[in-house]
Amino acid sequence: MSATSPTLESGQPVYPVFPFPGRTPPIVVRRRVIQGVLYLLTAATTFSAGVVGWEPLILGVDADIAAGLAEHGMRGLVYMVAVLAVLTAHEAGHFVAATIHGIPATLPFFLPVPVLLTGTLGAVIGMDGSRAGRRQLFDIAIAGPLAGLMVAIPALIAGMASAEPSSTSLFSLPLGGQWLLEWVRPDIESGTIRPNALFMAGWVGLLVTGLNMMPMSQLDGGHVIYALFGDRSVWIARGVLLAAIGSIIVTGRTNWTLMVVLVTLIGVDHPPVHDEGPPLGAWRRALGLVSLIIPVLLFMPEPLVLD
């Protein structure tokens, strides 16, 4: 699952949303059609995920989608709206920050997946990050996770407040999620909460944010550490990658093996920007350093408990 803002190679145009006052280029029209179709498909797959629910895997029973639609249609609708709101907020943060800084960016491409519990892999925007200086890159990178969390955390809290206890749960919580659960529902232990629509939407938001703030490659966290440390960020990124590989080998947990492979193939080091631009300044640097704790609080080494 990803909600990163990938950087396109310099020289590949990223037409803005409203490029010209006259005729819209055909490539922009095609892109908008694709984006619209992907959004509708993601709405359908997330609605279906909410209708089927998470009990079939938890309780080991078969899912009757036709019966579920009549009984759990509202759950599907609530999950669909909430999870799309989380993903839209995340990508809107990137897009608005890019627009403010005059960096061409696309509207988001949502990623529907009908076979996952979540119904989606998140969303991405296209952006020519090579045109951004370090300050611009920082603003664009940090805006997405912060905006997404502003929707995800309230959804998660509301879901926890209305959740029922369970003997077990398929979904683990990161450290930050466990702290929230202890505060909102001290009567429920972590790992014994029955997921509902709002809980799941918030859970997806934590998963997306924790993953994207990992400080390497062209993930949001990779942009942040490059903006903070410049070329020295490669040692942080390489250290995190080696730690991830070592964790997989030592613990035998293979949940993020594919992600590690993809990051390795894409490149663990952040590409240089065309122009360094002005320094970040004190408050941006402070925010950036504080944001490094986000993956510690939100990343889930083992999102699903399948034992």
C-alpha positions as CSV (number, residue, x, y, z in Angstrom):
1,M,0.0,0.0,0.0
2,S,1.4,3.4,-1.0
3,A,0.5,7.0,-1.0
4,T,3.8,8.5,-2.1
5,S,4.3,11.3,-4.5
6,P,6.8,9.8,-7.0
7,T,9.2,12.2,-8.7
8,L,9.3,12.1,-12.5
9,E,12.6,12.3,-14.4
10,S,13.6,15.8,-15.4
11,G,12.4,16.5,-18.9
12,Q,9.2,14.6,-18.6
13,P,6.4,17.2,-18.5
14,V,3.8,17.0,-15.7
15,Y,1.0,19.1,-17.1
16,P,-0.8,21.0,-14.3
17,V,-4.5,20.5,-13.6
18,F,-5.4,23.7,-15.5
19,P,-2.5,24.1,-17.9
20,F,-3.9,26.6,-20.3
21,P,-7.0,29.0,-20.5
22,G,-7.8,27.5,-23.9
23,R,-7.9,24.0,-25.2
24,T,-6.9,21.2,-22.7
25,P,-4.1,19.0,-24.2
26,P,-5.3,15.5,-25.1
27,I,-2.8,13.9,-22.7
28,V,-4.4,15.8,-19.8
29,V,-7.9,14.8,-20.9
30,R,-6.8,11.1,-21.1
31,R,-5.2,11.4,-17.7
32,R,-8.3,12.9,-16.1
33,V,-10.4,10.0,-17.6
34,I,-8.0,7.5,-16.1
35,Q,-8.1,9.3,-12.7
36,G,-11.9,9.4,-12.7
37,V,-12.2,5.7,-13.6
38,L,-9.6,4.7,-11.0
39,Y,-11.5,6.8,-8.4
40,L,-14.8,5.1,-9.1
41,L,-13.2,1.7,-9.1
42,T,-11.6,2.4,-5.7
43,A,-15.0,3.6,-4.4
44,A,-16.4,0.3,-5.6
45,T,-13.7,-1.9,-4.1
46,T,-13.6,-0.1,-0.8
47,F,-17.4,-0.3,-0.6
48,S,-17.2,-4.0,-1.2
49,A,-14.5,-4.4,1.4
50,G,-16.8,-2.7,4.0
51,V,-19.8,-4.7,3.0
52,V,-18.1,-8.1,3.2
53,G,-16.4,-6.9,6.4
54,W,-13.5,-8.4,8.2
55,E,-15.4,-11.1,10.2
56,P,-15.1,-13.8,7.4
57,L,-11.3,-13.9,7.9
58,I,-11.4,-13.4,11.6
59,L,-14.1,-16.0,12.3
60,G,-13.2,-18.3,9.4
61,V,-16.7,-18.2,7.8
62,D,-17.6,-17.7,4.2
63,A,-18.7,-14.3,3.0
64,D,-22.1,-14.0,1.4
65,I,-21.8,-10.8,-0.5
66,A,-25.4,-10.7,-1.6
67,A,-26.7,-11.1,1.9
68,G,-24.0,-8.7,3.2
69,L,-25.1,-6.0,0.8
70,A,-28.6,-5.9,2.3
71,E,-27.3,-6.2,5.9
72,H,-24.1,-4.3,5.8
73,G,-24.5,-1.7,3.0
74,M,-24.3,1.2,5.5
75,R,-21.0,-0.2,6.9
76,G,-19.6,-0.4,3.3
77,L,-20.7,3.2,2.6
78,V,-19.2,4.5,5.8
79,Y,-15.9,2.7,5.2
80,M,-15.8,3.8,1.6
81,V,-16.4,7.5,2.5
82,A,-14.0,7.5,5.4
83,V,-11.1,5.7,3.7
84,L,-11.4,7.8,0.6
85,A,-11.4,10.9,2.8
86,V,-8.2,9.8,4.4
87,L,-6.4,9.1,1.1
88,T,-7.8,12.3,-0.5
89,A,-6.6,14.4,2.4
90,H,-3.1,12.9,2.1
91,E,-2.8,13.5,-1.6
92,A,-4.5,16.9,-1.4
93,G,-1.8,17.9,1.1
94,H,0.9,17.1,-1.5
95,F,-1.0,18.7,-4.3
96,V,-1.9,22.0,-2.6
97,A,1.7,22.4,-1.3
98,A,3.1,21.7,-4.8
99,T,0.6,24.2,-6.3
100,I,1.6,26.9,-3.8
101,H,5.2,26.5,-4.7
102,G,4.5,26.4,-8.4
103,I,5.7,22.8,-8.9
104,P,3.6,21.0,-11.6
105,A,1.7,18.1,-10.1
106,T,-1.2,15.9,-11.1
107,L,-4.4,15.1,-9.3
108,P,-4.2,11.7,-7.5
109,F,-4.4,8.3,-9.1
110,F,-6.3,6.0,-6.7
111,L,-5.3,2.4,-6.6
112,P,-8.2,-0.1,-6.3
113,V,-7.5,-3.7,-5.3
114,P,-10.6,-6.0,-5.0
115,V,-8.8,-8.9,-3.3
116,L,-7.4,-7.0,-0.2
117,L,-9.1,-6.4,3.1
118,T,-8.7,-2.7,2.6
119,G,-10.0,-2.5,-1.0
120,T,-7.2,-0.2,-2.0
121,L,-3.4,0.2,-2.1
122,G,-3.7,4.0,-1.6
123,A,-3.1,6.7,-4.1
124,V,-0.3,8.6,-5.8
125,I,0.3,11.9,-7.6
126,G,2.8,12.7,-10.3
127,M,5.2,15.5,-9.6
128,D,8.4,16.8,-11.2
129,G,10.4,17.0,-8.0
130,S,13.6,17.9,-9.8
131,R,12.2,21.5,-10.1
132,A,11.8,21.8,-6.3
133,G,14.4,23.2,-4.0
134,R,14.9,21.6,-0.6
135,R,12.5,23.9,1.2
136,Q,9.8,23.3,-1.5
137,L,10.5,19.6,-1.4
138,F,10.1,19.6,2.4
139,D,6.8,21.4,2.3
140,I,5.3,19.1,-0.3
141,A,6.5,15.9,1.4
142,I,5.4,16.8,4.9
143,A,2.0,18.2,3.9
144,G,0.6,14.9,2.8
145,P,1.1,12.8,5.9
146,L,0.0,15.7,8.2
147,A,-3.1,16.3,6.2
148,G,-3.9,12.5,6.1
149,L,-3.4,12.1,9.8
150,M,-5.8,15.0,10.5
151,V,-8.6,12.8,9.0
152,A,-7.2,9.3,10.0
153,I,-6.7,9.9,13.7
154,P,-10.3,11.2,14.4
155,A,-11.7,8.3,12.3
156,L,-9.6,5.8,14.3
157,I,-10.7,7.4,17.6
158,A,-14.4,7.3,16.6
159,G,-14.0,3.7,15.5
160,M,-12.3,2.7,18.8
161,A,-15.0,4.5,20.8
162,S,-17.8,2.5,19.1
163,A,-16.0,-0.8,18.7
164,E,-16.9,-4.0,20.5
165,P,-14.4,-6.2,22.3
166,S,-13.4,-9.4,20.6
167,S,-11.5,-12.5,21.7
168,T,-8.9,-11.7,19.0
169,S,-8.3,-9.3,16.1
170,L,-6.8,-9.8,12.7
171,F,-5.3,-6.3,12.7
172,S,-2.4,-5.2,14.8
173,L,-1.9,-1.7,16.0
174,P,1.3,0.3,15.8
175,L,2.8,1.9,19.0
176,G,0.8,5.1,18.5
177,G,-2.4,3.2,17.8
178,Q,-1.9,1.2,21.1
179,W,-1.5,4.5,23.0
180,L,-4.7,5.8,21.5
181,L,-6.6,2.6,22.3
182,E,-5.4,2.8,26.0
183,W,-6.7,6.4,26.1
184,V,-10.0,6.0,24.3
185,R,-10.9,2.4,25.4
186,P,-9.0,1.4,28.5
187,D,-11.5,-1.5,28.8
188,I,-10.2,-3.1,25.6
189,E,-6.7,-4.6,25.3
190,S,-4.7,-4.2,22.1
191,G,-5.3,-7.1,19.8
192,T,-8.8,-7.7,21.2
193,I,-10.8,-5.1,19.3
194,R,-13.4,-5.9,16.7
195,P,-12.9,-3.7,13.7
196,N,-15.6,-1.5,12.3
197,A,-15.8,0.8,9.4
198,L,-14.3,3.9,11.0
199,F,-11.6,1.9,12.9
200,M,-10.5,0.3,9.6
201,A,-10.4,3.7,7.7
202,G,-8.2,5.1,10.5
203,W,-6.1,1.9,10.5
204,V,-5.5,2.3,6.8
205,G,-4.5,5.9,7.4
206,L,-1.9,4.9,10.0
207,L,-0.6,2.1,7.7
208,V,-0.2,4.5,4.8
209,T,1.4,7.2,6.8
210,G,3.8,5.0,8.7
211,L,5.0,3.4,5.5
212,N,5.3,6.6,3.6
213,M,7.3,8.3,6.3
214,M,10.0,5.7,6.3
215,P,13.2,7.8,5.6
216,M,14.4,6.4,2.3
217,S,14.1,6.5,-1.4
218,Q,11.3,8.7,-2.8
219,L,8.9,8.0,0.0
220,D,7.6,11.1,1.8
221,G,10.1,10.4,4.6
222,G,12.9,10.1,2.0
223,H,12.0,13.6,0.7
224,V,12.0,14.9,4.3
225,I,15.4,13.6,5.2
226,Y,16.9,14.8,2.0
227,A,15.5,18.3,2.6
228,L,17.0,18.1,6.2
229,F,20.4,16.6,5.5
230,G,21.0,16.9,1.7
231,D,23.5,14.4,0.3
232,R,24.2,13.1,3.9
233,S,20.7,11.6,3.9
234,V,21.9,8.6,1.9
235,W,23.5,7.1,5.0
236,I,20.2,7.3,6.9
237,A,18.3,5.7,4.0
238,R,20.9,2.9,3.5
239,G,20.9,2.3,7.3
240,V,17.2,1.9,7.3
241,L,17.2,-0.4,4.4
242,L,19.9,-2.6,6.0
243,A,18.0,-2.7,9.2
244,A,14.9,-3.8,7.3
245,I,16.7,-6.6,5.6
246,G,18.3,-7.6,8.8
247,S,14.9,-7.7,10.6
248,I,13.5,-9.9,7.8
249,I,16.4,-12.3,8.2
250,V,16.4,-12.4,12.0
251,T,12.7,-12.5,12.7
252,G,11.5,-14.3,9.6
253,R,8.8,-11.8,9.1
254,T,8.3,-11.4,5.3
255,N,5.5,-8.9,5.3
256,W,7.5,-6.1,3.8
257,T,9.9,-8.1,1.6
258,L,8.3,-6.9,-1.6
259,M,8.5,-3.3,-0.4
260,V,12.2,-3.7,0.3
261,V,12.8,-5.2,-3.1
262,L,10.9,-2.4,-4.8
263,V,12.8,0.3,-2.9
264,T,16.1,-1.4,-3.8
265,L,15.2,-1.5,-7.5
266,I,13.9,2.1,-7.5
267,G,16.9,3.3,-5.6
268,V,17.3,3.8,-1.9
269,D,19.1,7.1,-2.3
270,H,17.1,10.3,-3.0
271,P,17.9,11.9,-6.3
272,P,19.5,15.4,-6.1
273,V,17.4,18.5,-6.7
274,H,18.2,20.9,-9.5
275,D,18.6,23.9,-7.2
276,E,19.2,23.7,-3.5
277,G,17.3,27.0,-3.0
278,P,17.1,28.8,0.4
279,P,17.7,26.9,3.7
280,L,14.8,25.3,5.5
281,G,14.9,27.7,8.4
282,A,14.5,26.9,12.1
283,W,10.8,26.0,12.3
284,R,10.9,23.7,9.2
285,R,14.0,22.0,10.5
286,A,12.3,21.5,13.9
287,L,9.2,20.1,12.3
288,G,11.2,17.8,10.1
289,L,13.2,16.4,13.0
290,V,10.0,15.8,15.0
291,S,8.4,14.1,12.0
292,L,11.1,11.5,12.0
293,I,9.3,9.9,15.0
294,I,6.2,9.3,12.8
295,P,7.4,5.9,11.4
296,V,8.4,4.8,14.9
297,L,4.9,5.5,16.2
298,L,2.9,4.4,13.1
299,F,4.9,1.8,11.1
300,M,3.5,-1.8,11.5
301,P,6.1,-4.5,11.2
302,E,3.3,-7.1,11.2
303,P,0.0,-5.4,10.1
304,L,-2.0,-8.7,10.1
305,V,-1.9,-11.2,12.8
306,L,-2.5,-14.5,11.0
307,D,-1.5,-17.0,13.7
